[in-house]
Amino acid sequence: MTDADGLAWTRRRFLAGGVAAAAAALAGRSSRARSPADERSAARITKAIPSSGERLPVIGLGTNAYGVSDPTEYAARKEVLARMPDLGGSVVDTARAYGDSELVIGRALAELGNRDRLFLATKTPIGGEVTDASDLIEASFRRLAVETIDLVQVHNLHGLEAFMPLLLELKAAKRIRYVGMSTSRDEQYERLLDSLARYPVDFVQVDYSIGNRSAAERVLPFAQDSGLAVLVNMPFGGRRSGNLFPQVRGRALPDWAAEADVGSWAQFLLKYVVSHPAVTCAIPGTTKVAHLEDNQAAGHGRLPDADLRRRMESLWDAL
Ligand SMILES: NC(=O)c1ccc[n+]([C@@H]2O[C@H](COP(=O)([O-])OP(=O)(O)OC[C@H]3O[C@@H](n4cnc5c(N)ncnc54)[C@H](OP(=O)(O)O)[C@@H]3O)[C@@H](O)[C@H]2O)c1
């Protein structure tokens, strides 16, 4: 964004109504203005994957609630996947462990024709002994109905020794673009750090939120020092474990949140996470377009600096 008036205006719109409202209003501006798409992408925050320099939008989508078969639920998930790239997001994180989530995403993207606008991340299976790693990985290509998967992560380090050599071969063959490991549990951090040091991976996925900052003690600094991209799962505290929203229900945002273009508690939580210097992208899970719009708005405008991050933590700790 080069037009200072346009930037201030865009910020006000994001605060008032999120990305969709800003885009709609931008469309009505005079002909001297840049197009709505230009305005949106100029305001979008991206970070580089250290191993390649490729830039990713900082807010993605988690899909552990996408394993649905009911037609109404399928249509709702498909609508989220349709809107995602229009709002500026690209990273979609799934896993074999999320029921039929891979299948639902594969079908929806094929119907929408927008696979090339998304960065697809999946994970290796977590159940049972890994007797044929190749069969298990090939199933993800079929379920997602794609030739190339952007990122495959070893889920919860399960079967790490069996999967990792194969994932690195598939990366060399350019069928997988990046390789990673994921966890969402403190008790796996020690093994995670040891495993990250042993394999040449591009990504690590870890749980991190303003309510659970233990990844910031060792995992995030390690990732930053080692040149690893970081995906953050459960930025709202997790779908299953009970998320952080009840703690702020009915509370107004502090005035100073506007200094980071924060217009909702979801944006507060997400901007806290993605402003950590080690974090590349947060993957909040949502099944609703209204929540997607709210969350994607956090991928635009200003990020909190170190001082603002401290104020966010103090506020949270005093709740
Ligand atoms: N070990 C691992 O690798 C691992 C473990 C856990 C999770 N993950 C990944 O991380 C993703 C995120 O984790 P998660 O989905 O469990 O937890 P989360 O992102 O922390 O929270 C999701 C919850 O927040 C709600 N929500 C989303 N946006 C909202 C908004 N703007 N306002 C109010 N509520 C909102 C969602 O409900 P609605 O659906 O109603 O929006 C859902 O209940 C998962 O989907 C998965 O892809 C990976």
The ligand as an ORCA input file, in Angstrom:
! r2SCAN-3c Opt
* xyz 0 1
  N      -0.795    -32.569     16.436
  C      -1.196    -31.793     15.446
  O      -0.563    -31.764     14.405
  C      -2.459    -30.960     15.592
  C      -3.207    -30.988     16.766
  C      -4.335    -30.175     16.869
  C      -4.710    -29.359     15.800
  N      -3.997    -29.368     14.636
  C      -4.370    -28.486     13.477
  O      -4.588    -27.168     13.971
  C      -5.879    -26.703     13.577
  C      -6.403    -25.738     14.605
  O      -6.678    -26.396     15.849
  P      -8.155    -26.525     16.408
  O      -9.117    -26.354     15.277
  O      -8.237    -27.752     17.209
  O      -8.251    -25.320     17.435
  P      -8.310    -23.717     17.315
  O      -7.965    -23.283     15.937
  O      -7.512    -23.190     18.441
  O      -9.843    -23.396     17.641
  C     -10.880    -23.793     16.817
  C     -12.166    -23.369     17.509
  O     -12.312    -21.926     17.428
  C     -13.573    -21.605     16.849
  N     -13.359    -20.404     16.036
  C     -12.653    -20.269     14.895
  N     -12.633    -18.987     14.482
  C     -13.370    -18.278     15.366
  C     -13.725    -16.912     15.475
  N     -13.286    -16.006     14.578
  N     -14.496    -16.532     16.509
  C     -14.931    -17.442     17.437
  N     -14.624    -18.765     17.391
  C     -13.847    -19.180     16.364
  C     -13.945    -22.813     16.016
  O     -15.340    -22.921     15.880
  P     -16.106    -22.793     14.441
  O     -15.839    -24.043     13.679
  O     -17.503    -22.616     14.876
  O     -15.534    -21.576     13.764
  C     -13.393    -23.967     16.874
  O     -14.282    -24.299     17.905
  C      -6.703    -27.989     13.407
  O      -7.861    -27.803     12.621
  C      -5.665    -28.877     12.767
  O      -5.567    -28.595     11.374
  C      -2.857    -30.140     14.521
*
